[in-house]
């Protein structure tokens, strides 16, 4: 698995855009050069039409503005096609209001290059990557398939990374930094 300090791989994936445009059936290509110069939060979920996944996706979507305020974009990725993503958005009440794009890694190229495919089921693990504007991975977390992650914690880690300071345990934006 790629980790902190590694270059995030190149990718070019079809997506269902966030916002109302995502309900129109118009797909958009998103690549590693999309949103150049911004921080990127790229999170993976195993499959559409499951139970834990929409809770995470909706939670990330609700924080889209908070991430944008920090000059960061959020990309959600699974191995499902853009057509499956669209169908899920159209038929899941909470996903209809989703503000982030859903990227289709149907060939598993990005998932495999990052090393986040679960060996048994062959789906993406619940992996989250924070990537700096130079394309370097600055944070990685991976959860078992059965346990959802905390997007508020991802936002907190992004704040710490962007501070370029020493941040103690449970630090949050506005708290004091460690002084050496």
C-alpha positions in Angstrom: 0.0 0.0 0.0 1.2 3.5 -0.8 1.8 5.6 2.3 2.8 9.0 3.7 5.6 10.6 1.6 4.7 8.6 -1.6 3.5 10.3 -4.8 -0.3 9.8 -5.3 -0.7 7.9 -8.6 -1.9 9.4 -11.8 -5.6 8.7 -12.6 -8.3 9.7 -15.0 -11.8 8.5 -13.9 -15.4 9.1 -14.9 -17.5 10.6 -12.2 -21.0 11.5 -11.2 -20.5 15.2 -10.2 -21.7 16.5 -6.9 -24.6 18.9 -6.4 -27.7 19.0 -8.6 -25.7 18.4 -11.7 -25.0 14.9 -10.5 -28.6 14.0 -10.9 -28.8 14.9 -14.6 -26.9 11.9 -16.0 -24.0 14.1 -17.2 -20.7 12.5 -16.3 -17.4 14.4 -15.8 -13.8 13.2 -16.1 -11.7 13.8 -13.0 -7.9 13.3 -13.1 -5.0 13.9 -10.9 -4.5 17.2 -12.6 -8.1 18.3 -11.9 -8.2 20.9 -9.1 -4.4 21.3 -9.5 -2.8 23.2 -6.6 -5.4 22.1 -4.1 -5.3 19.7 -1.3 -7.2 16.5 -2.1 -9.1 14.1 0.2 -9.6 10.9 -1.7 -11.7 8.3 0.1 -12.7 4.8 -1.0 -15.7 2.7 -0.1 -16.3 -1.0 -1.0 -19.5 -0.9 -3.1 -22.6 1.1 -3.9 -26.0 0.0 -2.6 -24.6 -1.2 0.7 -25.3 -0.1 4.3 -22.2 1.5 5.9 -21.0 3.3 2.8 -23.8 5.9 2.4 -23.4 7.0 6.0 -19.7 7.9 5.3 -20.4 9.4 1.8 -23.2 11.6 3.2 -21.0 12.7 6.1 -18.1 13.7 3.8 -20.6 15.5 1.5 -22.0 17.5 4.4 -18.4 18.7 5.1 -17.7 19.7 1.5 -17.9 23.4 2.3 -15.6 23.0 5.3 -13.0 21.2 3.1 -13.4 23.9 0.4 -12.8 26.6 3.0 -9.4 24.9 3.5 -8.6 24.9 -0.2 -9.3 21.1 -0.4 -11.5 19.0 -2.7 -13.1 15.7 -1.7 -13.3 12.8 -4.1 -15.2 9.6 -3.2 -14.2 6.5 -5.1 -15.5 2.9 -5.5 -15.1 0.1 -8.0 -18.6 0.6 -9.3 -19.4 2.3 -12.6 -20.6 5.8 -13.1 -24.0 4.3 -14.1 -24.3 2.5 -10.8 -23.2 5.6 -8.9 -25.9 7.6 -10.8 -28.6 5.1 -10.1 -27.6 5.0 -6.4 -27.8 8.8 -6.2 -31.2 8.9 -7.9 -32.7 6.2 -5.6 -31.1 7.0 -2.2 -32.7 10.0 -0.6 -29.6 11.2 1.3 -27.4 10.9 -1.7 -29.6 13.1 -3.9 -28.1 16.1 -2.0 -24.5 14.9 -2.2 -22.1 17.8 -2.9 -19.0 15.7 -3.8 -18.2 13.7 -6.9 -18.4 9.9 -7.0 -15.5 8.5 -9.1 -15.9 5.2 -10.9 -12.7 3.0 -10.6 -14.4 0.2 -12.5 -11.0 -1.2 -13.8 -9.6 -0.9 -10.3 -6.6 0.9 -11.6 -6.4 3.6 -8.9 -7.4 1.2 -6.1 -4.8 -1.3 -7.1 -2.1 1.3 -7.6 -2.7 2.5 -4.1 -2.9 -1.1 -2.7 -6.3 -0.8 -1.2 -8.1 -3.8 -2.7 -9.3 -6.2 0.0 -7.9 -9.6 -1.0 -10.9 -11.8 -0.3 -13.9 -9.8 -1.6 -11.9 -7.8 -4.2 -13.4 -4.5 -3.3 -11.8 -1.3 -2.1 -11.1 -1.1 1.7 -12.4 2.0 3.5 -9.2 3.9 2.8 -8.7 7.7 3.1 -5.8 9.7 1.6 -5.0 13.3 2.2 -2.8 14.6 -0.6 -1.0 17.9 -0.6 -1.0 20.4 -3.6 2.3 18.8 -4.9 0.6 15.4 -5.1 2.4 13.9 -2.1 0.4 11.6 0.3 0.4 13.3 3.7 -2.1 11.0 5.6 -3.5 7.5 5.1 -6.1 5.7 7.1 -7.7 2.3 6.4 -10.7 0.8 8.1 -12.0 -2.8 7.9 -14.9 -3.2 5.6 -17.4 -3.3 8.5 -16.3 -0.1 10.3 -17.2 3.4 9.0 -14.7 6.3 9.3 -15.1 9.8 10.9 -14.9 12.6 8.3 -14.6 15.1 11.1 -11.3 13.4 12.1 -10.1 13.7 8.4 -10.9 17.4 8.6 -9.0 17.7 11.9 -6.0 16.0 10.4 -6.1 18.2 7.3 -6.1 21.3 9.6 -3.1 19.9 11.4 -1.2 19.2 8.2 -2.0 22.6 6.8 -0.7 24.3 10.0 2.9 23.1 9.5 3.2 23.0 13.3 3.5 20.3 15.9 0.0 19.3 16.9 -0.6 17.3 20.1 -3.0 14.5 20.6 -6.6 15.6 20.0 -5.5 19.0 18.7 -8.1 20.9 16.8 -8.1 24.1 14.9 -7.7 27.0 17.4 -5.8 25.0 20.0 -2.2 25.8 20.9 0.6 24.0 19.1 3.5 22.3 20.8 6.5 24.4 21.4 9.9 22.7 21.4 
